[in-house]
Amino acid sequence: MKSNLLLVILFFSMVCTFGQISFEKAYFIDNDNRKTECLIKNEDWKNNPTEFIYKPEGTDLSVKATIASIKEFGIYKFPKKGQS
């Protein structure tokens, strides 16, 4: 009985852990200086990412972008480094 309870607790803790990554209101600027409002999948990067996944406004379609094709991206609720 204790092992079943332990398995149930372990299962629910894993489900909660996987639910931490979400899409946040954001933008990116491409190499042609066009700003795109979108939702970016916030993966809580520790280092600069080489790619990210975003959803254009008004769609549920996920698109992958690489840093080679953009100049800048940002998530609105997180300030840029050096800003407060």
C-alpha positions as a Markdown table, in Angstrom:
| # | Residue | x | y | z |
|---|---|---|---|---|
| 1 | Met | 0.0 | 0.0 | 0.0 |
| 2 | Lys | 2.8 | 2.4 | 0.8 |
| 3 | Ser | 4.5 | 1.7 | -2.5 |
| 4 | Asn | 1.3 | 2.6 | -4.4 |
| 5 | Leu | 1.0 | 5.9 | -2.5 |
| 6 | Leu | 4.6 | 6.7 | -3.2 |
| 7 | Leu | 4.1 | 6.0 | -6.9 |
| 8 | Val | 1.1 | 8.3 | -7.0 |
| 9 | Ile | 3.0 | 11.1 | -5.2 |
| 10 | Leu | 5.9 | 10.7 | -7.6 |
| 11 | Phe | 3.6 | 10.8 | -10.6 |
| 12 | Phe | 2.0 | 14.1 | -9.6 |
| 13 | Ser | 5.3 | 15.7 | -8.7 |
| 14 | Met | 6.6 | 14.9 | -12.2 |
| 15 | Val | 3.4 | 16.3 | -13.8 |
| 16 | Cys | 3.9 | 19.6 | -11.9 |
| 17 | Thr | 7.5 | 19.8 | -12.9 |
| 18 | Phe | 6.8 | 19.5 | -16.6 |
| 19 | Gly | 4.1 | 22.2 | -16.4 |
| 20 | Gln | 6.7 | 25.0 | -15.6 |
| 21 | Ile | 7.5 | 25.9 | -19.2 |
| 22 | Ser | 5.0 | 28.3 | -20.7 |
| 23 | Phe | 4.6 | 30.7 | -23.6 |
| 24 | Glu | 5.0 | 34.4 | -22.5 |
| 25 | Lys | 4.0 | 37.6 | -24.2 |
| 26 | Ala | 7.2 | 38.7 | -26.1 |
| 27 | Tyr | 8.7 | 40.1 | -29.3 |
| 28 | Phe | 11.6 | 39.6 | -31.7 |
| 29 | Ile | 13.3 | 41.8 | -34.2 |
| 30 | Asp | 14.4 | 40.1 | -37.4 |
| 31 | Asn | 17.5 | 40.9 | -39.5 |
| 32 | Asp | 15.3 | 43.3 | -41.6 |
| 33 | Asn | 14.4 | 45.3 | -38.5 |
| 34 | Arg | 10.8 | 44.1 | -38.5 |
| 35 | Lys | 9.4 | 43.7 | -34.9 |
| 36 | Thr | 7.0 | 40.8 | -34.4 |
| 37 | Glu | 4.7 | 40.5 | -31.4 |
| 38 | Cys | 4.3 | 36.9 | -30.4 |
| 39 | Leu | 4.4 | 34.4 | -27.6 |
| 40 | Ile | 7.8 | 32.9 | -26.9 |
| 41 | Lys | 8.2 | 29.6 | -25.1 |
| 42 | Asn | 10.0 | 30.6 | -21.9 |
| 43 | Glu | 12.5 | 27.8 | -21.2 |
| 44 | Asp | 14.2 | 29.7 | -18.4 |
| 45 | Trp | 17.6 | 29.8 | -20.2 |
| 46 | Lys | 20.7 | 29.9 | -18.2 |
| 47 | Asn | 22.8 | 30.9 | -21.2 |
| 48 | Asn | 22.0 | 32.6 | -24.5 |
| 49 | Pro | 19.9 | 30.2 | -26.6 |
| 50 | Thr | 20.7 | 29.4 | -30.2 |
| 51 | Glu | 17.1 | 29.0 | -31.0 |
| 52 | Phe | 13.6 | 29.5 | -29.5 |
| 53 | Ile | 10.0 | 28.5 | -30.2 |
| 54 | Tyr | 7.3 | 31.2 | -30.7 |
| 55 | Lys | 3.7 | 31.4 | -31.6 |
| 56 | Pro | 2.6 | 34.3 | -33.9 |
| 57 | Glu | -0.2 | 36.4 | -32.4 |
| 58 | Gly | -3.7 | 34.9 | -33.0 |
| 59 | Thr | -2.4 | 31.4 | -33.8 |
| 60 | Asp | -1.6 | 28.1 | -32.0 |
| 61 | Leu | 1.0 | 27.3 | -34.6 |
| 62 | Ser | 4.5 | 26.9 | -33.0 |
| 63 | Val | 7.5 | 28.1 | -35.1 |
| 64 | Lys | 11.2 | 27.7 | -34.4 |
| 65 | Ala | 13.5 | 30.7 | -34.9 |
| 66 | Thr | 17.3 | 30.7 | -34.8 |
| 67 | Ile | 19.5 | 33.5 | -33.6 |
| 68 | Ala | 21.0 | 33.7 | -37.1 |
| 69 | Ser | 17.7 | 35.0 | -38.4 |
| 70 | Ile | 17.0 | 37.6 | -35.7 |
| 71 | Lys | 18.8 | 40.6 | -34.0 |
| 72 | Glu | 16.9 | 40.6 | -30.7 |
| 73 | Phe | 14.2 | 38.9 | -28.8 |
| 74 | Gly | 12.7 | 39.6 | -25.4 |
| 75 | Ile | 10.0 | 38.5 | -23.0 |
| 76 | Tyr | 8.0 | 41.5 | -21.7 |
| 77 | Lys | 7.8 | 40.5 | -18.1 |
| 78 | Phe | 11.6 | 40.2 | -17.8 |
| 79 | Pro | 13.7 | 43.3 | -18.3 |
| 80 | Lys | 16.8 | 43.3 | -20.5 |
| 81 | Lys | 20.1 | 43.0 | -18.6 |
| 82 | Gly | 21.2 | 46.4 | -17.4 |
| 83 | Gln | 17.7 | 47.7 | -17.1 |
| 84 | Ser | 15.4 | 47.7 | -14.1 |
